[in-house]
Amino acid sequence: MHHNGLRTAILLGGLSALIIAVGAWLGGGTGARIAFVLALVSNGVAYFFSDRIALSAMRARPVSEVEQPTLYRIVRELSTQARQPMPRLYISPTVQPNAFATGRSPRQAAVCVTYGLTKLLNEDELRGVIGHELSHVYNRDILISSVAGAFATMITWLSYVAVFFGGSDDDEGPGFVGALLMMVLGPVAATMVQMAISRTREFQADESGARLTGDPLALASALRKIEMGARRLPLPENSRLTSASHMMIANPFSGSGFGRLFSTHPPTSERVARLERMAGYRR
């Protein structure tokens, strides 16, 4: 918890410095002052609305117990077992099987599953995935994940805005300044996510989730199915989705484009092997 709080503070400061530096470069003292105000607004948006940004990226909507009684029952049972508040539940219409948790704390947490996940997994496997996502909530790493995703979204958005700078009436392209910002800000966003998000958090959530459900092999089976489903149905690598991809239980992209810069997922085979060892399985 302490480390995640420290990383969140560093991330907030890093984005503020970046915005102010870009503002000073483009507009001198006046630009720096405007950028300072923008940095304050950005920090507030990232902290208070990061969950909405992530859910919006996946076009998720709140789901009722009538629609998904099994999902509700699983989340309620595991939350009660962990003596934690029940998170808000969302479903994304995406056919790719995947899931993620977002929010500032257990009381503001939300768990989102895709439509494809609910159709692919059996109840034990779904329980394993929910246990993994709830463990992200209980391990308190959803704050840094959510803030990092929100910042990456804003930074990549700035790279698109940059096309309006530096052009001329005779130039149909973005101009030198715009092109330079587009080349720099995308990798900067990816670097911030990579620095803020520890790859070991997935191993920790796998282990904690397996202990919560008492069934490591069900989660291992779910991870295999999710990886195959994600490979068959990769998501488009647009800026909104790449900025939220690190929160998902499995990499949602093909791994060959811009989205690979944002990948923070350890190999599924290694995750499965660890879960099998938890269950006492020896290769």
N, C-alpha and C positions, 0 to 999 in steps of 0.2 A: 504494500500500500504506500509506504514512504517513497520507494523508488518510482512508482508510477506517478505520484504527486510531483516529485522532482522533475521527472521527464516532461510532464505536462507543463510545468512552469517554464522549463527551458524551451519547449516548443512554442509557447505563447510569446516568449521574448524573441525567439528566432524569427518568427513570422513578422513581428512588429518591426524588428530591425530591417528585414528585407523590404517591407513595404515602404518604410521611411527612406531607405537607400535609393529605391527606384524613384520615389517621389522627388528626392533631391536631385537625382541625375536628370530627370525630365524637366523639373521646374525650379531648380535652385531652392532658395529659402522658402519661397511661397509654396513650392511643391512639397517640401519637407513638412511644412506645417499642415497642409491638407492631408498628406500621407499619415501624419501622426493621428489625426482625427479618424482617418480610415482604419488605422491599426487598432484603435480603441474599439471601434464598431466591429471590426473583424474578430477581435478577441471575444467580445460579448456574444456575437453570433455563433462562433465556434463552441463556446462553453455551454450556452443555454439552448442552442437549436441544432447541435450536431446530430442528435438522434433523428430529428425530422429530415435533415439533409440526407442521411443514409437511407432512411425509409423511402424518401421520395425518389432516390436514385433507382431503387428497385420497384417503384410504382406500387408499394405495399399499401394495404388497407387494413383497418382493424377487422378481426374475425370474431364472430360470435360463437358461443358454446353450442348453439343449435347447428351451426355449419360444421364445426370441427369438435365433436364431443370427445373423441379419443385424445386429440391434442390437448384440450383443456384438462381432461382428467390426468394425463401424464404430468403436465406442468403443475397442476394443483398438488398432486401427490408428492412430487419431488420438492416443491417449494415448502410444503408442510414438513416433510422429512428433514429438510435443512434448516427449518425454523426461520425462514426468510419470507418477505412479502412476495406475493405472486406478481410477476411482471405483466405488462400489457402484451397481448398477442396480436401478431400481424401475419398476413399471408400475401405473398407476391405472386402475380399471375405467371411468372416465369416458369417455363417447362423444364429448365435445367434443375436438377436436384441440388439444393444448397440451403444454408441457414446461417444466420448471424444474430448476435446480441448487440445492443447499443444502449446509450444512456449515460447519465453522470454518476449514478449510484444504484444500489438495489431498489430503492424506492422509486426511481425514475426510469428503471430499466424497461426495455422492450425486447422481445424475442420474435424474430421473423423467420418463417419457413417459406419455401417456394411451393407452388402447386405441384411441381414435378417431384419434390421430395415426398409429399404426402402420398403420391401414387406409387412411388418406387419402393419404399421401405415397409417392412412389416412392423408390428407394434413394438417388438423388442428393440429393433434397430432405431426406430423413431425415438424411443425412450433414451437410447444411448446418445443420440444426437442432441436431444433436449438437455440431458445431463451435462454434456460438453458445454453447451451454450450457457446454461445456468452457472457452471463453474467459472466461466469468464466473468459473469456478474459477481459471484461471490469472491473471486480472487481479486476483484477491484481493478481489472485491467481494461474494462470497457470504457472508462473515461479517457485514457490516453488514446485508445483506438478510435473512439468517436471524434475526439478533437483533432487527431492527425488526419482522419478522413475529411473532416470539414475544411481544414486548412489546405489539404491537397486539392480539394474541389475549388477553393477560392483562388489558389495560385494558378492552377491550370486555366481557370476562367480568365485570369489576368493575361495569360499568354494569348488567348483569343482576342481580348480587348486590344492587345498590342498591335494588331494589324492596322489600327486606325492611326498609329503614330509613324511619322517619318516618311509618308508617301507624298506624291506630288500629283498634280492634275494629269500629267502625261504617263504616270506610273500606275499600272493596274495592280501591282503587287503591294505587299505590306510596307515596303521601304526598308532601309537598312536597320533602323532602330526597332521597328516592329518585328522583322525577321530575327534579329538578335535576341529580343525578349522571348519570342516563341521557342527558340532553340535552348535558351537558358532556363526559363521558368518551369518547363515540364520536368526536366531532370532534377531541378531543385526540389520540386514537390515530391518526387519519388524518393530523393535522398532523405528528406525530412521524415517521410513515413518509415523508411528503412531504419533510420537512426532511432526513431521513437518506439518502434514495435520490435520486441524481442521474439525471435523465432522459437525460443524455448517456451513461450506462453502457450503454444498449441500443445506441446507435450504435457505441460502442467494441467491444462484444461482436459486433455484426454485422460490423464491419470485421476484427477479430481472427479471428473464426470463418471468414470468407470467405478470409482469407489462409491459415489452417490447412488448409482443404479445397481451396483453389485454384479455387473455383467460386462466385463471388458470385451469379450468376444462379440457381443452384439454391436458395440461401437466399432470394432475392427471390421465387421462385416458391412456395416453402414458406410464406413470410409471407403472400402473397396468399390461399393456400388456407386457412391457419389462421385468418385474419381472417374469411373468409366462413363457415367452420365455426363459429367462436365466436359470430358473429351469429345463425346459424341455431339453435344449441344453447347459449344462454347458461346459465351456472351460476347456481344460486340464491344470492342475496346474503345468506347467513348470516354470523355473526361469524367462524367458523372459516375460511371461504373468502375473505372480504374481507381478512383479515389476511395471507393468503398470496398474494393475487393479484398483488402487485407483483413477485414472483419469477418469474412465468410469462412465456413468450416473447411472449404477446399478452394483452391485456385479456380476461379470461374472462366479463365481464358485459355486459349490454345497454347500459350507460352511462347509464341513466335513473334509477337508484335510489341507495341509500346507498353501494354499491360504487364509484361514480364519485369519491367523496371520496378513495379509496385509490389511484386510478389514477396511475401514474407512467410510463405508456408514451407515447412520442412517436407521432405519426401513422404508420400503416403505409405510407402513400403516400410519406412523406418517407424512411423507412428503405429502401424499395424503390428510390427514385430515387438514393440514395447508393450502393447496391449496384450499380445499373446503371452509374453513373459509374465505379465501380471496374473494371467489366468493359469500359470503353471505349465504352459505349453513349451516344449523344447523341440527346436528344429533338429 
